[in-house]
Amino acid sequence: MFARTITVNLKANSSAEFTRTLESQIIPLLRKQKGFQDEVTLLAPRGTEAVAISFWDQKENADAYAREVYPEVLKALSKIVEGTPKVESHEVSNSTFHKIAAHVAA
């Protein structure tokens, strides 16, 4: 399993709009993507920062999303995000929710 994390700085008083945009525009886009597994979004207590973690069956599908659909996501968030989002990619090593255990090297 593969994960993409996106960290964004939110404009003042925009956390509610951020949540609505995720629910109404971004998550429906993600659900249509090949290999998409799950989305977890974390919001800082003061609502000034958010971290979105999307889970994918394999890196190639996450990369296709990044090339083909992520620009639409940036456009949808442009009115509520300050600066450039920070994007990172990760191999998932453990997940109790997704029932993934770390592979032990022999």
DSSP file (Angstrom, degrees, kcal/mol; ACC not computed):
  #  RESIDUE AA STRUCTURE BP1 BP2  ACC     N-H-->O    O-->H-N    N-H-->O    O-->H-N    TCO  KAPPA ALPHA  PHI   PSI    X-CA   Y-CA   Z-CA
    1    1 A M              0   0    0      0, 0.0    91,-2.3     0, 0.0     2,-0.3   0.000 360.0 360.0 360.0 151.4    0.0    0.0    0.0
    2    2 A F  E     -AB  56  91A   0     54,-2.6    54,-3.3    89,-0.2     2,-0.4  -0.927 360.0-160.4-129.2 148.3    1.1    3.5   -0.7
    3    3 A A  E     -AB  55  90A   0     87,-3.1    87,-3.0    -2,-0.3     2,-0.4  -0.977   7.5-158.6-133.3 146.3    0.2    6.9    0.8
    4    4 A R  E     -AB  54  89A   0     50,-2.2    50,-2.5    -2,-0.4     2,-0.5  -0.989  12.7-159.9-118.2 130.6    0.4   10.5   -0.2
    5    5 A T  E     -AB  53  88A   0     83,-2.8    83,-2.6    -2,-0.4     2,-0.5  -0.930   5.6-170.9-111.7 137.4    0.5   13.2    2.5
    6    6 A I  E     -AB  52  87A   0     46,-2.5    46,-2.8    -2,-0.5     2,-0.5  -0.988   3.3-165.0-127.7 121.7   -0.4   16.8    1.7
    7    7 A T  E     -AB  51  86A   0     79,-2.6    79,-2.6    -2,-0.5     2,-0.4  -0.922  13.1-178.8-108.6 128.4    0.1   19.5    4.3
    8    8 A V  E     -A   50   0A   0     42,-2.7    42,-2.3    -2,-0.5     2,-0.6  -0.949  26.5-135.3-128.4 147.3   -1.7   22.8    3.7
    9    9 A N  E     -AB  49  82A   0     73,-0.7    73,-3.4    -2,-0.4     2,-0.3  -0.897  30.3-143.9 -96.5 124.8   -1.8   26.1    5.6
   10   10 A L  E     - B   0  81A   0     38,-2.4    71,-0.2    -2,-0.6     3,-0.1  -0.644  13.8-113.1 -92.6 146.0   -5.4   27.4    5.7
   11   11 A K    >   -     0   0    0     69,-2.5     3,-1.4    -2,-0.3     4,-0.1  -0.338  56.3 -71.4 -67.0 157.7   -6.4   31.0    5.5
   12   12 A A  T 3  S+     0   0    0      1,-0.3    -1,-0.2     2,-0.1    35,-0.1  -0.209 115.7   2.0 -54.5 137.1   -8.0   32.4    8.6
   13   13 A N  T 3  S+     0   0    0     -3,-0.1    -1,-0.3     1,-0.1     4,-0.2   0.773  98.7 112.3  57.9  32.6  -11.4   31.2    9.5
   14   14 A S    <>  +     0   0    0     -3,-1.4     4,-2.5    33,-0.3     5,-0.2   0.323  35.9 101.3-115.3   8.8  -11.6   28.7    6.6
   15   15 A S  H  > S+     0   0    0      1,-0.2     4,-2.3     2,-0.2     5,-0.2   0.884  84.2  49.8 -63.6 -37.7  -11.5   25.4    8.3
   16   16 A A  H  > S+     0   0    0      2,-0.2     4,-2.3     1,-0.2    -1,-0.2   0.920 112.6  47.0 -66.4 -42.1  -15.2   24.8    7.9
   17   17 A E  H  > S+     0   0    0      2,-0.2     4,-2.6     1,-0.2    -2,-0.2   0.876 109.8  54.6 -65.9 -36.9  -15.0   25.7    4.2
   18   18 A F  H  X S+     0   0    0     -4,-2.5     4,-2.3     2,-0.2    -2,-0.2   0.938 109.3  47.2 -59.4 -47.5  -12.0   23.4    3.9
   19   19 A T  H  X S+     0   0    0     -4,-2.3     4,-2.3     1,-0.2    -2,-0.2   0.909 112.6  49.0 -62.5 -43.2  -14.1   20.5    5.4
   20   20 A R  H  X S+     0   0    0     -4,-2.3     4,-2.8     2,-0.2     5,-0.3   0.908 110.3  51.2 -62.5 -42.1  -17.0   21.2    3.1
   21   21 A T  H  X>S+     0   0    0     -4,-2.6     4,-2.4     2,-0.2     5,-1.8   0.902 109.9  50.1 -63.3 -41.7  -14.8   21.3    0.0
   22   22 A L  I  <>S+     0   0    0     -4,-2.3     5,-3.0     3,-0.2    -2,-0.2   0.953 115.4  42.6 -58.9 -50.0  -13.2   18.0    0.9
   23   23 A E  I  <5S+     0   0    0     -4,-2.3    -2,-0.2     1,-0.2    -1,-0.2   0.877 123.4  35.0 -67.2 -39.2  -16.6   16.4    1.4
   24   24 A S  I  <5S+     0   0    0     -4,-2.8    -1,-0.2    -5,-0.2    -2,-0.2   0.773 135.0   9.5 -91.6 -26.2  -18.4   17.8   -1.7
   25   25 A Q  I  X5S+     0   0    0     -4,-2.4     4,-1.2    -5,-0.3    -3,-0.2   0.770 123.6  42.5-120.7 -48.4  -15.6   18.0   -4.3
   26   26 A I  I  ><S+     0   0    0     -5,-1.8     4,-2.5     2,-0.2     5,-0.2   0.938 111.1  48.7 -79.2 -47.9  -12.3   16.3   -3.4
   27   27 A I  H  ><S+     0   0    0     -5,-3.0     4,-2.5     1,-0.2     5,-0.2   0.907 110.0  53.2 -62.2 -40.8  -13.4   13.0   -1.8
   28   28 A P  H  > S+     0   0    0      0, 0.0     4,-0.8     0, 0.0    -1,-0.2   0.899 110.1  49.2 -59.4 -37.2  -15.9   12.3   -4.7
   29   29 A L  H >< S+     0   0    0     -4,-1.2     3,-0.8     1,-0.2     4,-0.4   0.925 110.8  49.8 -63.7 -44.4  -12.9   12.8   -7.1
   30   30 A L  H >< S+     0   0    0     -4,-2.5     3,-2.0     1,-0.2     6,-0.2   0.909 103.9  58.6 -61.3 -42.9  -10.7   10.5   -5.1
   31   31 A R  H 3< S+     0   0    0     -4,-2.5    -1,-0.2     1,-0.3    -2,-0.2   0.744 102.3  55.3 -61.3 -22.7  -13.4    7.7   -5.1
   32   32 A K  T << S+     0   0    0     -4,-0.8     2,-0.3    -3,-0.8    -1,-0.3   0.552  88.1 102.4 -84.8  -8.5  -13.4    7.7   -8.9
   33   33 A Q  S X  S-     0   0    0     -3,-2.0     3,-1.7    -4,-0.4     2,-0.1  -0.575  80.4-110.0 -85.8 137.6   -9.6    7.1   -9.1
   34   34 A K  T 3  S+     0   0    0     -2,-0.3    31,-0.2     1,-0.2     3,-0.1  -0.414 101.8  12.0 -60.7 129.4   -8.2    3.6   -9.8
   35   35 A G  T 3  S+     0   0    0      1,-0.3    22,-2.3    -2,-0.1    -1,-0.2   0.378  84.8 147.8  85.8  -4.4   -6.5    2.2   -6.8
   36   36 A F  E <   +C   56   0A   0     -3,-1.7    -1,-0.3    -6,-0.2    20,-0.2  -0.456  14.5 169.0 -66.9 135.2   -7.8    4.7   -4.3
   37   37 A Q  E     -     0   0A   0     18,-3.3     2,-0.3     1,-0.4    19,-0.2   0.755  52.2 -22.7-114.1 -44.4   -8.3    3.1   -0.9
   38   38 A D  E     -C   55   0A   0     17,-1.2    17,-2.9     2,-0.0    -1,-0.4  -0.989  42.9-141.6-167.2 160.3   -9.0    5.7    1.8
   39   39 A E  E     -C   54   0A   0     -2,-0.3     2,-0.4    15,-0.2    15,-0.2  -0.996  13.7-175.9-135.6 130.2   -8.6    9.3    2.8
   40   40 A V  E     -C   53   0A   0     13,-2.7    13,-3.5    -2,-0.4     2,-0.4  -0.998   7.4-167.4-125.0 128.9   -7.8   10.6    6.3
   41   41 A T  E     -C   52   0A   0     -2,-0.4     2,-0.4    11,-0.2    11,-0.2  -0.968   2.4-163.4-122.0 132.5   -7.7   14.3    7.0
   42   42 A L  E     -C   51   0A   0      9,-3.4     9,-2.6    -2,-0.4     2,-0.5  -0.924   3.3-160.0-114.6 136.7   -6.4   15.9   10.1
   43   43 A L  E     -C   50   0A   0     -2,-0.4     7,-0.2     7,-0.2    -2,-0.0  -0.971  22.1-120.5-120.3 127.1   -7.1   19.5   11.2
   44   44 A A    >   -     0   0    0      5,-3.0     3,-2.2    -2,-0.5     5,-0.1  -0.278  32.8-107.7 -61.2 149.9   -4.9   21.4   13.6
   45   45 A P  T 3  S+     0   0    0      0, 0.0    -1,-0.1     0, 0.0    -2,-0.0   0.818 120.3  44.7 -51.7 -37.1   -6.7   22.6   16.8
   46   46 A R  T 3  S-     0   0    0      3,-0.0   -31,-0.1   -31,-0.0    -2,-0.1   0.496 111.1-120.9 -88.0  -2.2   -6.7   26.2   15.7
   47   47 A G  S <  S+     0   0    0     -3,-2.2   -33,-0.3     2,-0.2   -32,-0.1   0.726  81.4 115.3  73.6  22.3   -7.8   25.4   12.1
   48   48 A T  S    S+     0   0    0      1,-0.2   -38,-2.4   -39,-0.1     2,-0.3   0.596  73.6  34.1 -99.2 -12.3   -4.7   26.9   10.6
   49   49 A E  E     -A    9   0A   0    -40,-0.3    -5,-3.0    -5,-0.1     2,-0.3  -0.995  61.0-171.3-143.2 146.0   -3.2   23.7    9.2
   50   50 A A  E     -AC   8  43A   0    -42,-2.3   -42,-2.7    -2,-0.3     2,-0.5  -0.988   8.4-157.8-136.5 147.9   -4.5   20.5    7.7
   51   51 A V  E     -AC   7  42A   0     -9,-2.6    -9,-3.4    -2,-0.3     2,-0.5  -0.994   9.2-165.8-124.8 124.9   -2.9   17.2    6.7
   52   52 A A  E     -AC   6  41A   0    -46,-2.8   -46,-2.5    -2,-0.5     2,-0.5  -0.940   1.3-167.6-112.1 131.1   -4.6   14.9    4.2
   53   53 A I  E     -AC   5  40A   0    -13,-3.5   -13,-2.7    -2,-0.5     2,-0.4  -0.968   2.6-169.4-120.4 117.8   -3.4   11.4    3.8
   54   54 A S  E     -AC   4  39A   0    -50,-2.5   -50,-2.2    -2,-0.5     2,-0.4  -0.889  10.2-147.8-107.3 140.7   -4.7    9.4    0.8
   55   55 A F  E     -AC   3  38A   0    -17,-2.9   -18,-3.3    -2,-0.4   -17,-1.2  -0.883  15.8-174.2-111.4 137.5   -4.1    5.6    0.6
   56   56 A W  E     -AC   2  36A   0    -54,-3.3   -54,-2.6    -2,-0.4   -20,-0.2  -0.910  34.0-126.3-131.0 152.7   -3.6    3.8   -2.6
   57   57 A D  S    S+     0   0    0    -22,-2.3     2,-0.3    -2,-0.3   -21,-0.1   0.844  94.0   0.1 -68.0 -32.9   -3.2    0.2   -3.7
   58   58 A Q  S >> S-     0   0    0    -23,-0.1     4,-1.5   -57,-0.1     3,-0.7  -0.991  71.7-109.5-155.7 158.3    0.0    0.9   -5.5
   59   59 A K  H 3> S+     0   0    0     -2,-0.3     4,-2.7     1,-0.2     5,-0.2   0.843 111.4  61.7 -57.0 -39.9    2.4    3.7   -6.3
   60   60 A E  H 3> S+     0   0    0      1,-0.2     4,-2.0     2,-0.2    -1,-0.2   0.866 105.0  47.3 -60.3 -37.8    1.5    3.8  -10.0
   61   61 A N  H <> S+     0   0    0     -3,-0.7     4,-2.1     2,-0.2    -1,-0.2   0.878 111.8  49.8 -72.5 -36.7   -2.1    4.7   -9.2
   62   62 A A  H  X S+     0   0    0     -4,-1.5     4,-2.3     2,-0.2    -2,-0.2   0.898 111.2  50.3 -65.0 -40.0   -1.1    7.4   -6.8
   63   63 A D  H  X S+     0   0    0     -4,-2.7     4,-2.1     2,-0.2    -2,-0.2   0.892 108.3  52.0 -65.5 -39.7    1.2    8.8   -9.3
   64   64 A A  H  X S+     0   0    0     -4,-2.0     4,-2.8     1,-0.2     5,-0.4   0.917 110.2  49.1 -62.4 -43.1   -1.5    8.8  -12.0
   65   65 A Y  H  X>S+     0   0    0     -4,-2.1     5,-2.5     1,-0.2     4,-2.5   0.921 108.9  53.4 -59.6 -44.7   -3.8   10.7   -9.6
   66   66 A A  H  <5S+     0   0    0     -4,-2.3    -1,-0.2     1,-0.2    -2,-0.2   0.882 116.4  38.4 -59.9 -39.5   -1.0   13.2   -8.9
   67   67 A R  H  <5S+     0   0    0     -4,-2.1    -2,-0.2    -5,-0.1    -1,-0.2   0.911 128.2  28.5 -76.1 -44.0   -0.5   13.9  -12.6
   68   68 A E  H  <5S+     0   0    0     -4,-2.8    -3,-0.2    -5,-0.2    -2,-0.2   0.790 132.7  16.6 -96.2 -30.9   -4.1   13.8  -13.8
   69   69 A V  T >X5S+     0   0    0     -4,-2.5     3,-1.6    -5,-0.4     4,-1.3   0.734 101.3  78.5-118.3 -33.2   -6.4   14.9  -11.0
   70   70 A Y  H 3><S+     0   0    0     -5,-2.5     4,-2.5     1,-0.3     5,-0.2   0.826  88.7  62.3 -53.7 -36.2   -4.4   16.6   -8.3
   71   71 A P  H 3> S+     0   0    0      0, 0.0     4,-1.7     0, 0.0    -1,-0.3   0.865 103.1  51.3 -57.9 -33.1   -4.3   19.9  -10.3
   72   72 A E  H <> S+     0   0    0     -3,-1.6     4,-2.2     2,-0.2    -2,-0.2   0.877 107.8  52.4 -67.5 -37.6   -8.1   20.0  -10.0
   73   73 A V  H  X S+     0   0    0     -4,-1.3     4,-1.8     2,-0.2    -1,-0.2   0.928 107.9  50.6 -63.3 -46.2   -7.8   19.5   -6.2
   74   74 A L  H  X S+     0   0    0     -4,-2.5     4,-0.8     1,-0.2    -1,-0.2   0.897 109.8  51.0 -58.6 -40.5   -5.4   22.5   -6.0
   75   75 A K  H >< S+     0   0    0     -4,-1.7     3,-0.6     1,-0.2     4,-0.3   0.909 108.7  50.9 -64.0 -42.3   -7.8   24.6   -8.0
   76   76 A A  H 3< S+     0   0    0     -4,-2.2     3,-0.3     1,-0.2    -1,-0.2   0.825 116.2  42.0 -64.5 -31.2  -10.7   23.7   -5.6
   77   77 A L  H >X S+     0   0    0     -4,-1.8     3,-1.9     1,-0.2     4,-1.3   0.521  84.9  99.9 -92.0  -6.3   -8.6   24.6   -2.6
   78   78 A S  T << S+     0   0    0     -4,-0.8    -1,-0.2    -3,-0.6    -2,-0.1   0.766  80.2  51.7 -57.6 -30.3   -7.1   27.8   -4.0
   79   79 A K  T 34 S+     0   0    0     -3,-0.3    -1,-0.3    -4,-0.3    -2,-0.1   0.642 118.9  34.8 -81.4 -13.4   -9.4   30.1   -2.2
   80   80 A I  T <4 S+     0   0    0     -3,-1.9   -69,-2.5    -4,-0.1     2,-0.4   0.450 102.4  79.9-120.8  -2.5   -8.8   28.6    1.2
   81   81 A V  E  <  -B   10   0A   0     -4,-1.3     2,-0.4   -71,-0.2   -71,-0.2  -0.889  61.3-149.5-111.7 138.1   -5.2   27.6    1.2
   82   82 A E  E     -B    9   0A   0    -73,-3.4   -73,-0.7    -2,-0.4    -3,-0.0  -0.875  62.8 -12.5-102.2 136.0   -2.2   29.9    1.7
   83   83 A G  E    S-     0   0A   0     -2,-0.4    -2,-0.1   -75,-0.1   -74,-0.0  -0.191 104.5 -38.4  75.2-168.3    1.1   29.1    0.0
   84   84 A T  E     -     0   0A   0    -76,-0.0    -2,-0.1     1,-0.0    -1,-0.0  -0.826  61.5-118.3 -98.2 127.1    2.0   25.9   -1.7
   85   85 A P  E     -     0   0A   0      0, 0.0     2,-0.6     0, 0.0   -77,-0.2  -0.301  24.4-125.0 -60.3 147.1    0.9   22.6   -0.2
   86   86 A K  E     -B    7   0A   0    -79,-2.6   -79,-2.6     2,-0.0     2,-0.4  -0.863  28.3-165.2 -96.3 122.7    3.7   20.2    0.8
   87   87 A V  E     +B    6   0A   0     -2,-0.6     2,-0.3   -81,-0.2   -81,-0.2  -0.922  11.2 172.7-114.0 132.4    3.3   16.8   -0.8
   88   88 A E  E     -B    5   0A   0    -83,-2.6   -83,-2.8    -2,-0.4     2,-0.4  -0.968  18.9-144.1-134.8 152.9    5.1   13.7    0.3
   89   89 A S  E     +B    4   0A   0     -2,-0.3     2,-0.3   -85,-0.2   -85,-0.2  -0.913  20.2 179.0-118.4 146.0    4.9   10.0   -0.7
   90   90 A H  E     -B    3   0A   0    -87,-3.0   -87,-3.1    -2,-0.4     2,-0.5  -0.995  31.1-126.1-145.9 147.2    5.3    7.0    1.5
   91   91 A E  E     -B    2   0A   0     -2,-0.3     2,-0.5   -89,-0.2   -89,-0.2  -0.826  38.7-122.6 -85.6 131.9    5.2    3.3    1.5
   92   92 A V        +     0   0    0    -91,-2.3     3,-0.1    -2,-0.5     9,-0.1  -0.669  35.4 173.0 -79.9 122.8    2.7    2.1    4.2
   93   93 A S        +     0   0    0     -2,-0.5     2,-0.3     1,-0.3    -1,-0.2   0.771  64.9  14.5-100.8 -31.4    4.5   -0.2    6.6
   94   94 A N        +     0   0    0      7,-0.1    -1,-0.3     8,-0.1     2,-0.2  -0.999  56.5 161.1-144.1 142.6    1.9   -0.7    9.3
   95   95 A S  B   > -D  100   0B   0      5,-2.5     5,-2.6    -2,-0.3     4,-0.5  -0.789  19.9-168.1-159.4 117.7   -1.8    0.0    9.5
   96   96 A T  T   5S+     0   0    0     -2,-0.2     3,-0.1     3,-0.2    -1,-0.1   0.861  96.2  51.0 -71.5 -33.7   -4.2   -1.5   12.0
   97   97 A F  T   5S+     0   0    0      1,-0.2    -1,-0.2     2,-0.1    -2,-0.0   0.921 118.2  35.5 -67.9 -44.9   -7.2   -0.2   10.0
   98   98 A H  T   5S-     0   0    0      2,-0.1    -1,-0.2    -4,-0.0    -2,-0.2   0.408 109.6-123.0 -90.3   2.0   -6.0   -1.6    6.7
   99   99 A K  T   5 +     0   0    0     -4,-0.5     2,-0.4     1,-0.2    -3,-0.2   0.928  58.0 150.8  55.4  51.3   -4.6   -4.7    8.4
  100  100 A I  B   < -D   95   0B   0     -5,-2.6    -5,-2.5   -99,-0.0     2,-0.3  -0.946  26.3-166.5-113.9 132.9   -1.1   -4.2    7.1
  101  101 A A        -     0   0    0     -2,-0.4    -7,-0.1    -7,-0.2     3,-0.0  -0.879  32.4 -95.5-115.7 151.4    2.0   -5.4    9.0
  102  102 A A        -     0   0    0     -2,-0.3     2,-0.5     1,-0.1    -9,-0.1  -0.345  39.1-117.3 -62.2 141.6    5.6   -4.4    8.3
  103  103 A H        -     0   0    0     -2,-0.0     2,-0.5     1,-0.0    -1,-0.1  -0.719  27.0-140.0 -80.9 126.7    7.5   -6.9    6.2
  104  104 A V        -     0   0    0     -2,-0.5     2,-0.2     2,-0.0    -1,-0.0  -0.783  14.0-126.5 -92.9 126.2   10.3   -8.4    8.2
  105  105 A A              0   0    0     -2,-0.5    -1,-0.0     1,-0.1     0, 0.0  -0.500 360.0 360.0 -70.4 135.5   13.6   -8.8    6.2
  106  106 A A              0   0    0     -2,-0.2    -1,-0.1     0, 0.0    -2,-0.0   0.461 360.0 360.0 -82.8 360.0   14.9  -12.4    6.4
